[in-house]
Amino acid sequence: MCDTLCFHLFDRTPHAWRKVEQWSKRREEFIKRASFALLACLAVHDKQTPDAVFIRSLAIVEHGATDDRNFVKKAGSWALRTIRRRTPALNAAAIKTSQRLVKSASPSAQWVGKDGLRELTSPLVKRLLARRTRA
């Protein structure tokens, strides 16, 4: 229900970006998950926001990656992996974020970083980004 609301409703509101930041600071599991799910949804649906805003949002993912609750860390990984799909520059920024997370002392952050790197550096992603660069 959390992800569906983010994907089909919340990401289309003028308050979406503000809620990503606000909810990322909350302690409740599904409110915090909603922050990262909403960020992932914005990466898919918000075609107007420039890369710089998404690059700044990677700091929110990085900070939240230390939350070891399964639903939160999986949503953080989802946001990280979805942001990278927008442009080659965002892919590079997401890889750097993932690499920092892998080096973290937090097992949860390490998991998010490894999960992100597995997809971010895959041959499929490299081919998709190469096509976008040529187009």
N, CA, C and O atoms as a printed pandas DataFrame, in Angstrom:
     atom_number atom_name residue_name chain_id  residue_number  x_coord  y_coord  z_coord
0              1         N          MET        A               1    0.819   -1.178    0.000
1              2        CA          MET        A               1    0.000    0.000    0.000
2              3         C          MET        A               1    0.878    1.263    0.000
3              4         O          MET        A               1    0.582    2.225   -0.707
4              5         N          CYS        A               2    1.936    1.254    0.779
5              6        CA          CYS        A               2    2.856    2.393    0.858
6              7         C          CYS        A               2    3.422    2.718   -0.528
7              8         O          CYS        A               2    3.373    3.865   -0.971
8              9         N          ASP        A               3    3.955    1.708   -1.201
9             10        CA          ASP        A               3    4.585    1.925   -2.501
10            11         C          ASP        A               3    3.560    2.352   -3.552
11            12         O          ASP        A               3    3.846    3.211   -4.386
12            13         N          THR        A               4    2.386    1.765   -3.512
13            14        CA          THR        A               4    1.338    2.098   -4.481
14            15         C          THR        A               4    0.898    3.551   -4.329
15            16         O          THR        A               4    0.718    4.254   -5.324
16            17         N          LEU        A               5    0.725    3.998   -3.097
17            18        CA          LEU        A               5    0.358    5.401   -2.882
18            19         C          LEU        A               5    1.441    6.343   -3.392
19            20         O          LEU        A               5    1.144    7.374   -3.995
20            21         N          CYS        A               6    2.686    5.988   -3.148
21            22        CA          CYS        A               6    3.792    6.820   -3.634
22            23         C          CYS        A               6    3.823    6.845   -5.154
23            24         O          CYS        A               6    3.997    7.903   -5.759
24            25         N          PHE        A               7    3.653    5.676   -5.774
25            26        CA          PHE        A               7    3.791    5.540   -7.222
26            27         C          PHE        A               7    2.620    6.118   -8.007
27            28         O          PHE        A               7    2.804    6.605   -9.122
28            29         N          HIS        A               8    1.430    6.070   -7.443
29            30        CA          HIS        A               8    0.251    6.496   -8.195
30            31         C          HIS        A               8   -0.397    7.775   -7.689
31            32         O          HIS        A               8   -1.353    8.262   -8.294
32            33         N          LEU        A               9    0.106    8.329   -6.589
33            34        CA          LEU        A               9   -0.533    9.530   -6.057
34            35         C          LEU        A               9    0.486   10.556   -5.554
35            36         O          LEU        A               9    0.578   11.662   -6.086
36            37         N          PHE        A              10    1.238   10.183   -4.537
37            38        CA          PHE        A              10    2.081   11.178   -3.864
38            39         C          PHE        A              10    3.117   11.817   -4.778
39            40         O          PHE        A              10    3.414   13.002   -4.629
40            41         N          ASP        A              11    3.675   11.059   -5.726
41            42        CA          ASP        A              11    4.726   11.636   -6.567
42            43         C          ASP        A              11    4.185   12.641   -7.578
43            44         O          ASP        A              11    4.961   13.289   -8.280
44            45         N          ARG        A              12    2.898   12.774   -7.659
45            46        CA          ARG        A              12    2.296   13.726   -8.585
46            47         C          ARG        A              12    1.832   15.003   -7.884
47            48         O          ARG        A              12    1.225   15.873   -8.509
48            49         N          THR        A              13    2.112   15.110   -6.610
49            50        CA          THR        A              13    1.691   16.298   -5.865
50            51         C          THR        A              13    2.821   17.328   -5.821
51            52         O          THR        A              13    3.989   16.976   -5.981
52            53         N          PRO        A              14    2.476   18.594   -5.606
53            54        CA          PRO        A              14    3.525   19.620   -5.511
54            55         C          PRO        A              14    4.353   19.494   -4.224
55            56         O          PRO        A              14    5.374   20.165   -4.078
56            57         N          HIS        A              15    3.921   18.652   -3.311
57            58        CA          HIS        A              15    4.614   18.495   -2.023
58            59         C          HIS        A              15    5.599   17.332   -2.017
59            60         O          HIS        A              15    6.260   17.094   -1.006
60            61         N          ALA        A              16    5.707   16.614   -3.108
61            62        CA          ALA        A              16    6.457   15.355   -3.126
62            63         C          ALA        A              16    7.909   15.522   -2.680
63            64         O          ALA        A              16    8.369   14.778   -1.814
64            65         N          TRP        A              17    8.624   16.461   -3.240
65            66        CA          TRP        A              17   10.045   16.603   -2.893
66            67         C          TRP        A              17   10.223   16.982   -1.421
67            68         O          TRP        A              17   11.143   16.505   -0.756
68            69         N          ARG        A              18    9.352   17.827   -0.930
69            70        CA          ARG        A              18    9.427   18.224    0.481
70            71         C          ARG        A              18    9.183   17.011    1.379
71            72         O          ARG        A              18    9.830   16.867    2.416
72            73         N          LYS        A              19    8.261   16.148    0.989
73            74        CA          LYS        A              19    7.936   14.962    1.782
74            75         C          LYS        A              19    9.077   13.948    1.769
75            76         O          LYS        A              19    9.293   13.259    2.766
76            77         N          VAL        A              20    9.799   13.843    0.677
77            78        CA          VAL        A              20   10.959   12.935    0.641
78            79         C          VAL        A              20   11.900   13.294    1.784
79            80         O          VAL        A              20   12.328   12.430    2.549
80            81         N          GLU        A              21   12.211   14.567    1.888
81            82        CA          GLU        A              21   13.151   15.003    2.927
82            83         C          GLU        A              21   12.544   14.860    4.325
83            84         O          GLU        A              21   13.198   14.343    5.230
84            85         N          GLN        A              22   11.314   15.309    4.506
85            86        CA          GLN        A              22   10.678   15.232    5.829
86            87         C          GLN        A              22   10.537   13.798    6.304
87            88         O          GLN        A              22   10.900   13.477    7.436
88            89         N          TRP        A              23   10.018   12.943    5.453
89            90        CA          TRP        A              23    9.758   11.561    5.858
90            91         C          TRP        A              23   11.046   10.780    6.089
91            92         O          TRP        A              23   11.052    9.823    6.863
92            93         N          SER        A              24   12.130   11.169    5.435
93            94        CA          SER        A              24   13.395   10.445    5.620
94            95         C          SER        A              24   13.931   10.598    7.042
95            96         O          SER        A              24   14.757    9.799    7.484
96            97         N          LYS        A              25   13.469   11.610    7.749
97            98        CA          LYS        A              25   13.933   11.865    9.126
98            99         C          LYS        A              25   13.030   11.223   10.177
99           100         O          LYS        A              25   13.333   11.266   11.369
100          101         N          ARG        A              26   11.942   10.640    9.745
101          102        CA          ARG        A              26   10.996   10.037   10.685
102          103         C          ARG        A              26   11.473    8.659   11.118
103          104         O          ARG        A              26   12.247    8.016   10.410
104          105         N          ARG        A              27   11.021    8.215   12.255
105          106        CA          ARG        A              27   11.430    6.927   12.802
106          107         C          ARG        A              27   10.495    5.787   12.370
107          108         O          ARG        A              27   10.938    4.646   12.242
108          109         N          GLU        A              28    9.216    6.084   12.147
109          110        CA          GLU        A              28    8.254    5.041   11.810
110          111         C          GLU        A              28    8.676    4.348   10.508
111          112         O          GLU        A              28    9.011    5.001    9.519
112          113         N          GLU        A              29    8.650    3.030   10.534
113          114        CA          GLU        A              29    9.200    2.238    9.434
114          115         C          GLU        A              29    8.576    2.557    8.072
115          116         O          GLU        A              29    9.299    2.787    7.102
116          117         N          PHE        A              30    7.270    2.573    7.994
117          118        CA          PHE        A              30    6.659    2.760    6.682
118          119         C          PHE        A              30    6.603    4.224    6.251
119          120         O          PHE        A              30    6.441    4.507    5.064
120          121         N          ILE        A              31    6.732    5.142    7.177
121          122        CA          ILE        A              31    6.860    6.551    6.783
122          123         C          ILE        A              31    8.249    6.763    6.200
123          124         O          ILE        A              31    8.411    7.435    5.182
124          125         N          LYS        A              32    9.243    6.186    6.853
125          126        CA          LYS        A              32   10.603    6.308    6.321
126          127         C          LYS        A              32   10.717    5.583    4.980
127          128         O          LYS        A              32   11.355    6.085    4.054
128          129         N          ARG        A              33   10.103    4.408    4.874
129          130        CA          ARG        A              33   10.102    3.702    3.591
130          131         C          ARG        A              33    9.451    4.567    2.523
131          132         O          ARG        A              33    9.928    4.623    1.389
132          133         N          ALA        A              34    8.364    5.242    2.881
133          134        CA          ALA        A              34    7.661    6.085    1.915
134          135         C          ALA        A              34    8.573    7.177    1.364
135          136         O          ALA        A              34    8.445    7.557    0.200
136          137         N          SER        A              35    9.478    7.679    2.174
137          138        CA          SER        A              35   10.422    8.677    1.697
138          139         C          SER        A              35   11.230    8.141    0.519
139          140         O          SER        A              35   11.350    8.805   -0.511
140          141         N          PHE        A              36   11.782    6.940    0.674
141          142        CA          PHE        A              36   12.626    6.371   -0.369
142          143         C          PHE        A              36   11.804    5.840   -1.539
143          144         O          PHE        A              36   12.236    5.923   -2.688
144          145         N          ALA        A              37   10.621    5.293   -1.253
145          146        CA          ALA        A              37    9.741    4.843   -2.321
146          147         C          ALA        A              37    9.295    6.043   -3.168
147          148         O          ALA        A              37    9.238    5.959   -4.394
148          149         N          LEU        A              38    8.983    7.145   -2.505
149          150        CA          LEU        A              38    8.578    8.352   -3.216
150          151         C          LEU        A              38    9.725    8.881   -4.069
151          152         O          LEU        A              38    9.505    9.325   -5.195
152          153         N          LEU        A              39   10.927    8.838   -3.553
153          154        CA          LEU        A              39   12.091    9.267   -4.323
154          155         C          LEU        A              39   12.273    8.391   -5.566
155          156         O          LEU        A              39   12.551    8.902   -6.651
156          157         N          ALA        A              40   12.118    7.090   -5.408
157          158        CA          ALA        A              40   12.209    6.180   -6.557
158          159         C          ALA        A              40   11.131    6.505   -7.583
159          160         O          ALA        A              40   11.391    6.495   -8.787
160          161         N          CYS        A              41    9.932    6.791   -7.115
161          162        CA          CYS        A              41    8.825    7.117   -8.022
162          163         C          CYS        A              41    9.058    8.443   -8.738
163          164         O          CYS        A              41    8.742    8.579   -9.920
164          165         N          LEU        A              42    9.608    9.414   -8.028
165          166        CA          LEU        A              42    9.933   10.691   -8.660
166          167         C          LEU        A              42   10.985   10.497   -9.745
167          168         O          LEU        A              42   10.937   11.160  -10.781
168          169         N          ALA        A              43   11.920    9.608   -9.517
169          170        CA          ALA        A              43   12.951    9.335  -10.524
170          171         C          ALA        A              43   12.335    8.789  -11.809
171          172         O          ALA        A              43   12.877    8.990  -12.896
172          173         N          VAL        A              44   11.215    8.106  -11.684
173          174        CA          VAL        A              44   10.529    7.555  -12.856
174          175         C          VAL        A              44    9.599    8.594  -13.494
175          176         O          VAL        A              44    9.600    8.753  -14.715
176          177         N          HIS        A              45    8.818    9.290  -12.692
177          178        CA          HIS        A              45    7.742   10.126  -13.228
178          179         C          HIS        A              45    8.070   11.608  -13.391
179          180         O          HIS        A              45    7.494   12.263  -14.259
180          181         N          ASP        A              46    8.961   12.143  -12.599
181          182        CA          ASP        A              46    9.239   13.580  -12.639
182          183         C          ASP        A              46   10.290   13.877  -13.715
183          184         O          ASP        A              46   11.492   13.802  -13.463
184          185         N          LYS        A              47    9.826   14.208  -14.885
185          186        CA          LYS        A              47   10.726   14.444  -16.026
186          187         C          LYS        A              47   11.291   15.864  -16.048
187          188         O          LYS        A              47   12.198   16.150  -16.829
188          189         N          GLN        A              48   10.773   16.749  -15.211
189          190        CA          GLN        A              48   11.175   18.154  -15.247
190          191         C          GLN        A              48   12.333   18.496  -14.303
191          192         O          GLN        A              48   13.085   19.439  -14.551
192          193         N          THR        A              49   12.469   17.734  -13.236
193          194        CA          THR        A              49   13.474   18.059  -12.222
194          195         C          THR        A              49   14.876   17.774  -12.753
195          196         O          THR        A              49   15.132   16.703  -13.303
196          197         N          PRO        A              50   15.783   18.739  -12.587
197          198        CA          PRO        A              50   17.148   18.548  -13.103
198          199         C          PRO        A              50   17.961   17.543  -12.272
199          200         O          PRO        A              50   17.623   17.228  -11.131
200          201         N          ASP        A              51   19.030   17.060  -12.881
201          202        CA          ASP        A              51   19.908   16.083  -12.231
202          203         C          ASP        A              51   20.418   16.553  -10.871
203          204         O          ASP        A              51   20.565   15.748   -9.951
204          205         N          ALA        A              52   20.684   17.834  -10.743
205          206        CA          ALA        A              52   21.263   18.357   -9.494
206          207         C          ALA        A              52   20.388   18.025   -8.289
207          208         O          ALA        A              52   20.911   17.732   -7.214
208          209         N          VAL        A              53   19.091   18.064   -8.449
209          210        CA          VAL        A              53   18.173   17.763   -7.344
210          211         C          VAL        A              53   18.288   16.280   -6.977
211          212         O          VAL        A              53   18.300   15.928   -5.797
212          213         N          PHE        A              54   18.372   15.427   -7.977
213          214        CA          PHE        A              54   18.514   13.997   -7.708
214          215         C          PHE        A              54   19.883   13.684   -7.094
215          216         O          PHE        A              54   19.997   12.805   -6.240
216          217         N          ILE        A              55   20.906   14.399   -7.527
217          218        CA          ILE        A              55   22.235   14.188   -6.926
218          219         C          ILE        A              55   22.194   14.549   -5.442
219          220         O          ILE        A              55   22.762   13.837   -4.614
220          221         N          ARG        A              56   21.523   15.652   -5.103
221          222        CA          ARG        A              56   21.388   16.024   -3.683
222          223         C          ARG        A              56   20.580   14.983   -2.913
223          224         O          ARG        A              56   20.840   14.732   -1.737
224          225         N          SER        A              57   19.608   14.383   -3.578
225          226        CA          SER        A              57   18.772   13.388   -2.893
226          227         C          SER        A              57   19.549   12.114   -2.572
227          228         O          SER        A              57   19.140   11.349   -1.699
228          229         N          LEU        A              58   20.653   11.879   -3.259
229          230        CA          LEU        A              58   21.482   10.709   -2.945
230          231         C          LEU        A              58   22.026   10.786   -1.518
231          232         O          LEU        A              58   22.274    9.756   -0.891
232          233         N          ALA        A              59   22.211   11.993   -1.011
233          234        CA          ALA        A              59   22.660   12.160    0.384
234          235         C          ALA        A              59   21.585   11.661    1.350
235          236         O          ALA        A              59   21.905   11.112    2.405
236          237         N          ILE        A              60   20.326   11.848    0.998
237          238        CA          ILE        A              60   19.225   11.350    1.828
238          239         C          ILE        A              60   19.260    9.821    1.852
239          240         O          ILE        A              60   19.098    9.202    2.903
240          241         N          VAL        A              61   19.472    9.228    0.687
241          242        CA          VAL        A              61   19.572    7.768    0.607
242          243         C          VAL        A              61   20.770    7.282    1.422
243          244         O          VAL        A              61   20.667    6.309    2.170
244          245         N          GLU        A              62   21.884    7.955    1.275
245          246        CA          GLU        A              62   23.099    7.551    1.989
246          247         C          GLU        A              62   22.900    7.622    3.505
247          248         O          GLU        A              62   23.316    6.721    4.233
248          249         N          HIS        A              63   22.278    8.672    3.963
249          250        CA          HIS        A              63   22.022    8.817    5.395
250          251         C          HIS        A              63   21.047    7.748    5.894
251          252         O          HIS        A              63   21.238    7.180    6.969
252          253         N          GLY        A              64   20.012    7.481    5.117
253          254        CA          GLY        A              64   18.998    6.514    5.520
254          255         C          GLY        A              64   19.421    5.065    5.380
255          256         O          GLY        A              64   18.765    4.172    5.917
256          257         N          ALA        A              65   20.507    4.821    4.669
257          258        CA          ALA        A              65   20.950    3.447    4.415
258          259         C          ALA        A              65   21.400    2.728    5.678
259          260         O          ALA        A              65   21.514    1.503    5.678
260          261         N          THR        A              66   21.654    3.453    6.736
261          262        CA          THR        A              66   22.078    2.809    7.987
262          263         C          THR        A              66   20.916    2.207    8.765
263          264         O          THR        A              66   21.124    1.518    9.764
264          265         N          ASP        A              67   19.697    2.464    8.312
265          266        CA          ASP        A              67   18.512    1.884    8.951
266          267         C          ASP        A              67   18.445    0.415    8.569
267          268         O          ASP        A              67   18.309    0.089    7.389
268          269         N          ASP        A              68   18.539   -0.469    9.539
269          270        CA          ASP        A              68   18.648   -1.896    9.232
270          271         C          ASP        A              68   17.303   -2.602    9.051
271          272         O          ASP        A              68   17.267   -3.815    8.845
272          273         N          ARG        A              69   16.213   -1.867    9.123
273          274        CA          ARG        A              69   14.913   -2.500    8.905
274          275         C          ARG        A              69   14.753   -2.838    7.423
275          276         O          ARG        A              69   15.012   -2.010    6.549
276          277         N          ASN        A              70   14.327   -4.051    7.166
277          278        CA          ASN        A              70   14.284   -4.592    5.819
278          279         C          ASN        A              70   13.511   -3.716    4.839
279          280         O          ASN        A              70   13.987   -3.458    3.733
280          281         N          PHE        A              71   12.328   -3.258    5.231
281          282        CA          PHE        A              71   11.520   -2.460    4.316
282          283         C          PHE        A              71   12.160   -1.107    4.013
283          284         O          PHE        A              71   11.975   -0.563    2.925
284          285         N          VAL        A              72   12.900   -0.570    4.959
285          286        CA          VAL        A              72   13.543    0.724    4.750
286          287         C          VAL        A              72   14.771    0.571    3.863
287          288         O          VAL        A              72   14.935    1.317    2.897
288          289         N          LYS        A              73   15.631   -0.383    4.180
289          290        CA          LYS        A              73   16.854   -0.505    3.388
290          291         C          LYS        A              73   16.555   -0.939    1.950
291          292         O          LYS        A              73   17.251   -0.519    1.025
292          293         N          LYS        A              74   15.542   -1.764    1.753
293          294        CA          LYS        A              74   15.184   -2.156    0.385
294          295         C          LYS        A              74   14.652   -0.961   -0.412
295          296         O          LYS        A              74   14.922   -0.842   -1.607
296          297         N          ALA        A              75   13.902   -0.087    0.243
297          298        CA          ALA        A              75   13.403    1.109   -0.444
298          299         C          ALA        A              75   14.544    2.066   -0.765
299          300         O          ALA        A              75   14.540    2.710   -1.814
300          301         N          GLY        A              76   15.524    2.162    0.139
301          302        CA          GLY        A              76   16.702    2.987   -0.136
302          303         C          GLY        A              76   17.456    2.478   -1.357
303          304         O          GLY        A              76   17.882    3.261   -2.206
304          305         N          SER        A              77   17.615    1.174   -1.437
305          306        CA          SER        A              77   18.270    0.576   -2.588
306          307         C          SER        A              77   17.462    0.820   -3.861
307          308         O          SER        A              77   18.030    1.108   -4.915
308          309         N          TRP        A              78   16.159    0.708   -3.763
309          310        CA          TRP        A              78   15.271    0.955   -4.896
310          311         C          TRP        A              78   15.458    2.389   -5.403
311          312         O          TRP        A              78   15.583    2.614   -6.607
312          313         N          ALA        A              79   15.477    3.344   -4.489
313          314        CA          ALA        A              79   15.657    4.744   -4.884
314          315         C          ALA        A              79   17.009    4.935   -5.575
315          316         O          ALA        A              79   17.094    5.575   -6.623
316          317         N          LEU        A              80   18.045    4.384   -4.988
317          318        CA          LEU        A              80   19.396    4.505   -5.547
318          319         C          LEU        A              80   19.445    3.929   -6.962
319          320         O          LEU        A              80   19.993    4.551   -7.873
320          321         N          ARG        A              81   18.876    2.753   -7.139
321          322        CA          ARG        A              81   18.920    2.087   -8.435
322          323         C          ARG        A              81   18.030    2.768   -9.469
323          324         O          ARG        A              81   18.326    2.718  -10.663
324          325         N          THR        A              82   16.960    3.394   -9.036
325          326        CA          THR        A              82   16.049    4.055   -9.969
326          327         C          THR        A              82   16.601    5.409  -10.413
327          328         O          THR        A              82   16.458    5.785  -11.576
328          329         N          ILE        A              83   17.217    6.128   -9.514
329          330        CA          ILE        A              83   17.806    7.428   -9.858
330          331         C          ILE        A              83   18.836    7.259  -10.969
331          332         O          ILE        A              83   18.921    8.089  -11.874
332          333         N          ARG        A              84   19.605    6.204  -10.900
333          334        CA          ARG        A              84   20.677    5.998  -11.878
334          335         C          ARG        A              84   20.156    5.846  -13.300
335          336         O          ARG        A              84   20.914    6.045  -14.249
336          337         N          ARG        A              85   18.917    5.509  -13.470
337          338        CA          ARG        A              85   18.376    5.254  -14.805
338          339         C          ARG        A              85   18.137    6.528  -15.606
339          340         O          ARG        A              85   17.960    6.475  -16.823
340          341         N          ARG        A              86   18.132    7.656  -14.935
341          342        CA          ARG        A              86   17.758    8.896  -15.616
342          343         C          ARG        A              86   18.804    9.359  -16.617
343          344         O          ARG        A              86   18.477    9.654  -17.767
344          345         N          THR        A              87   20.050    9.424  -16.191
345          346        CA          THR        A              87   21.115    9.942  -17.064
346          347         C          THR        A              87   22.449    9.284  -16.702
347          348         O          THR        A              87   22.601    8.746  -15.605
348          349         N          PRO        A              88   23.407    9.326  -17.618
349          350        CA          PRO        A              88   24.745    8.811  -17.283
350          351         C          PRO        A              88   25.374    9.528  -16.086
351          352         O          PRO        A              88   26.071    8.903  -15.287
352          353         N          ALA        A              89   25.136   10.821  -15.959
353          354        CA          ALA        A              89   25.696   11.570  -14.821
354          355         C          ALA        A              89   25.112   11.068  -13.499
355          356         O          ALA        A              89   25.833   10.942  -12.510
356          357         N          LEU        A              90   23.824   10.785  -13.480
357          358        CA          LEU        A              90   23.209   10.263  -12.260
358          359         C          LEU        A              90   23.661    8.833  -11.989
359          360         O          LEU        A              90   23.792    8.434  -10.832
360          361         N          ASN        A              91   23.899    8.068  -13.034
361          362        CA          ASN        A              91   24.435    6.723  -12.839
362          363         C          ASN        A              91   25.798    6.803  -12.159
363          364         O          ASN        A              91   26.074    6.057  -11.219
364          365         N          ALA        A              92   26.644    7.708  -12.636
365          366        CA          ALA        A              92   27.981    7.870  -12.042
366          367         C          ALA        A              92   27.879    8.318  -10.581
367          368         O          ALA        A              92   28.621    7.830   -9.729
368          369         N          ALA        A              93   26.972    9.233  -10.297
369          370        CA          ALA        A              93   26.789    9.703   -8.916
370          371         C          ALA        A              93   26.268    8.585   -8.019
371          372         O          ALA        A              93   26.692    8.456   -6.871
372          373         N          ALA        A              94   25.348    7.776   -8.545
373          374        CA          ALA        A              94   24.806    6.656   -7.767
374          375         C          ALA        A              94   25.884    5.602   -7.505
375          376         O          ALA        A              94   25.908    4.995   -6.434
376          377         N          ILE        A              95   26.763    5.385   -8.463
377          378        CA          ILE        A              95   27.875    4.443   -8.256
378          379         C          ILE        A              95   28.777    4.946   -7.144
379          380         O          ILE        A              95   29.171    4.169   -6.274
380          381         N          LYS        A              96   29.111    6.222   -7.153
381          382        CA          LYS        A              96   29.957    6.787   -6.090
382          383         C          LYS        A              96   29.296    6.653   -4.724
383          384         O          LYS        A              96   29.951    6.317   -3.738
384          385         N          THR        A              97   28.000    6.917   -4.674
385          386        CA          THR        A              97   27.268    6.760   -3.415
386          387         C          THR        A              97   27.313    5.308   -2.962
387          388         O          THR        A              97   27.553    5.028   -1.787
388          389         N          SER        A              98   27.085    4.393   -3.882
389          390        CA          SER        A              98   27.121    2.963   -3.551
390          391         C          SER        A              98   28.494    2.549   -3.036
391          392         O          SER        A              98   28.596    1.779   -2.081
392          393         N          GLN        A              99   29.532    3.051   -3.659
393          394        CA          GLN        A              99   30.892    2.705   -3.229
394          395         C          GLN        A              99   31.175    3.205   -1.814
395          396         O          GLN        A              99   31.828    2.517   -1.030
396          397         N          ARG        A             100   30.690    4.393   -1.490
397          398        CA          ARG        A             100   30.852    4.899   -0.119
398          399         C          ARG        A             100   30.083    4.024    0.867
399          400         O          ARG        A             100   30.569    3.728    1.958
400          401         N          LEU        A             101   28.884    3.616    0.473
401          402        CA          LEU        A             101   28.070    2.781    1.358
402          403         C          LEU        A             101   28.733    1.432    1.613
403          404         O          LEU        A             101   28.684    0.922    2.732
404          405         N          VAL        A             102   29.346    0.854    0.601
405          406        CA          VAL        A             102   30.027   -0.434    0.764
406          407         C          VAL        A             102   31.135   -0.329    1.806
407          408         O          VAL        A             102   31.407   -1.292    2.522
408          409         N          LYS        A             103   31.767    0.823    1.895
409          410        CA          LYS        A             103   32.876    1.034    2.843
410          411         C          LYS        A             103   32.393    1.427    4.243
411          412         O          LYS        A             103   33.204    1.602    5.153
412          413         N          SER        A             104   31.098    1.564    4.410
413          414        CA          SER        A             104   30.528    2.001    5.684
414          415         C          SER        A             104   30.725    0.943    6.776
415          416         O          SER        A             104   30.909   -0.239    6.485
416          417         N          ALA        A             105   30.684    1.379    8.006
417          418        CA          ALA        A             105   30.736    0.459    9.149
418          419         C          ALA        A             105   29.377   -0.201    9.389
419          420         O          ALA        A             105   29.292   -1.201   10.101
420          421         N          SER        A             106   28.333    0.346    8.807
421          422        CA          SER        A             106   26.981   -0.170    8.995
422          423         C          SER        A             106   26.707   -1.339    8.046
423          424         O          SER        A             106   26.812   -1.182    6.830
424          425         N          PRO        A             107   26.358   -2.510    8.591
425          426        CA          PRO        A             107   26.025   -3.641    7.711
426          427         C          PRO        A             107   24.858   -3.328    6.767
427          428         O          PRO        A             107   24.847   -3.779    5.622
428          429         N          SER        A             108   23.902   -2.573    7.237
429          430        CA          SER        A             108   22.760   -2.209    6.403
430          431         C          SER        A             108   23.205   -1.329    5.235
431          432         O          SER        A             108   22.799   -1.553    4.094
432          433         N          ALA        A             109   24.032   -0.336    5.520
433          434        CA          ALA        A             109   24.543    0.541    4.463
434          435         C          ALA        A             109   25.385   -0.255    3.468
435          436         O          ALA        A             109   25.321   -0.017    2.261
436          437         N          GLN        A             110   26.163   -1.187    3.972
437          438        CA          GLN        A             110   26.958   -2.038    3.083
438          439         C          GLN        A             110   26.044   -2.825    2.146
439          440         O          GLN        A             110   26.328   -2.951    0.955
440          441         N          TRP        A             111   24.944   -3.353    2.689
441          442        CA          TRP        A             111   24.006   -4.116    1.870
442          443         C          TRP        A             111   23.416   -3.233    0.775
443          444         O          TRP        A             111   23.353   -3.639   -0.386
444          445         N          VAL        A             112   22.984   -2.030    1.141
445          446        CA          VAL        A             112   22.404   -1.104    0.159
446          447         C          VAL        A             112   23.437   -0.786   -0.922
447          448         O          VAL        A             112   23.117   -0.767   -2.110
448          449         N          GLY        A             113   24.674   -0.538   -0.502
449          450        CA          GLY        A             113   25.731   -0.230   -1.465
450          451         C          GLY        A             113   26.014   -1.382   -2.412
451          452         O          GLY        A             113   26.139   -1.183   -3.620
452          453         N          LYS        A             114   26.114   -2.579   -1.869
453          454        CA          LYS        A             114   26.385   -3.756   -2.713
454          455         C          LYS        A             114   25.225   -4.047   -3.653
455          456         O          LYS        A             114   25.428   -4.378   -4.821
456          457         N          ASP        A             115   24.009   -3.921   -3.136
457          458        CA          ASP        A             115   22.835   -4.150   -3.960
458          459         C          ASP        A             115   22.793   -3.142   -5.108
459          460         O          ASP        A             115   22.480   -3.488   -6.247
460          461         N          GLY        A             116   23.108   -1.911   -4.789
461          462        CA          GLY        A             116   23.143   -0.877   -5.824
462          463         C          GLY        A             116   24.224   -1.135   -6.859
463          464         O          GLY        A             116   23.971   -1.046   -8.060
464          465         N          LEU        A             117   25.421   -1.452   -6.402
465          466        CA          LEU        A             117   26.531   -1.678   -7.333
466          467         C          LEU        A             117   26.280   -2.861   -8.257
467          468         O          LEU        A             117   26.658   -2.833   -9.428
468          469         N          ARG        A             118   25.656   -3.877   -7.740
469          470        CA          ARG        A             118   25.371   -5.063   -8.548
470          471         C          ARG        A             118   24.594   -4.668   -9.810
471          472         O          ARG        A             118   24.889   -5.153  -10.902
472          473         N          GLU        A             119   23.615   -3.799   -9.654
473          474        CA          GLU        A             119   22.839   -3.372  -10.823
474          475         C          GLU        A             119   23.502   -2.222  -11.565
475          476         O          GLU        A             119   23.539   -2.211  -12.796
476          477         N          LEU        A             120   24.024   -1.260  -10.823
477          478        CA          LEU        A             120   24.560   -0.048  -11.441
478          479         C          LEU        A             120   25.723   -0.315  -12.385
479          480         O          LEU        A             120   25.934    0.433  -13.340
480          481         N          THR        A             121   26.468   -1.362  -12.125
481          482        CA          THR        A             121   27.643   -1.667  -12.944
482          483         C          THR        A             121   27.416   -2.877  -13.852
483          484         O          THR        A             121   28.365   -3.389  -14.446
484          485         N          SER        A             122   26.187   -3.330  -13.964
485          486        CA          SER        A             122   25.900   -4.511  -14.780
486          487         C          SER        A             122   26.048   -4.191  -16.272
487          488         O          SER        A             122   25.881   -3.042  -16.681
488          489         N          PRO        A             123   26.357   -5.199  -17.077
489          490        CA          PRO        A             123   26.469   -4.985  -18.530
490          491         C          PRO        A             123   25.182   -4.428  -19.150
491          492         O          PRO        A             123   25.239   -3.606  -20.064
492          493         N          LEU        A             124   24.037   -4.871  -18.660
493          494        CA          LEU        A             124   22.766   -4.382  -19.180
494          495         C          LEU        A             124   22.638   -2.874  -18.979
495          496         O          LEU        A             124   22.261   -2.148  -19.898
496          497         N          VAL        A             125   22.949   -2.415  -17.787
497          498        CA          VAL        A             125   22.847   -0.981  -17.493
498          499         C          VAL        A             125   23.828   -0.200  -18.358
499          500         O          VAL        A             125   23.489    0.870  -18.863
500          501         N          LYS        A             126   25.016   -0.712  -18.531
501          502        CA          LYS        A             126   26.006   -0.030  -19.378
502          503         C          LYS        A             126   25.489    0.105  -20.811
503          504         O          LYS        A             126   25.669    1.152  -21.433
504          505         N          ARG        A             127   24.852   -0.938  -21.338
505          506        CA          ARG        A             127   24.297   -0.871  -22.698
506          507         C          ARG        A             127   23.161    0.146  -22.776
507          508         O          ARG        A             127   23.085    0.923  -23.728
508          509         N          LEU        A             128   22.276    0.141  -21.774
509          510        CA          LEU        A             128   21.157    1.088  -21.770
510          511         C          LEU        A             128   21.647    2.530  -21.714
511          512         O          LEU        A             128   21.124    3.395  -22.418
512          513         N          LEU        A             129   22.638    2.786  -20.886
513          514        CA          LEU        A             129   23.172    4.141  -20.772
514          515         C          LEU        A             129   23.891    4.563  -22.054
515          516         O          LEU        A             129   23.829    5.726  -22.453
516          517         N          ALA        A             130   24.567    3.620  -22.690
517          518        CA          ALA        A             130   25.240    3.937  -23.959
518          519         C          ALA        A             130   24.218    4.322  -25.021
519          520         O          ALA        A             130   24.458    5.238  -25.808
520          521         N          ARG        A             131   23.081    3.630  -25.051
521          522        CA          ARG        A             131   22.020    3.981  -26.011
522          523         C          ARG        A             131   21.467    5.367  -25.733
523          524         O          ARG        A             131   21.222    6.138  -26.661
524          525         N          ARG        A             132   21.268    5.688  -24.458
525          526        CA          ARG        A             132   20.737    7.016  -24.103
526          527         C          ARG        A             132   21.718    8.107  -24.471
527          528         O          ARG        A             132   21.321    9.190  -24.900
528          529         N          THR        A             133   22.992    7.826  -24.307
529          530        CA          THR        A             133   24.023    8.812  -24.621
530          531         C          THR        A             133   24.034    9.104  -26.127
531          532         O          THR        A             133   24.212   10.249  -26.544
532          533         N          ARG        A             134   23.844    8.060  -26.932
533          534        CA          ARG        A             134   23.832    8.235  -28.393
534          535         C          ARG        A             134   22.565    8.922  -28.866
535          536         O          ARG        A             134   22.584    9.635  -29.870
536          537         N          ALA        A             135   21.465    8.718  -28.158
537          538        CA          ALA        A             135   20.172    9.272  -28.607
538          539         C          ALA        A             135   20.048   10.753  -28.405
539          540         O          ALA        A             135   19.018   11.338  -28.738
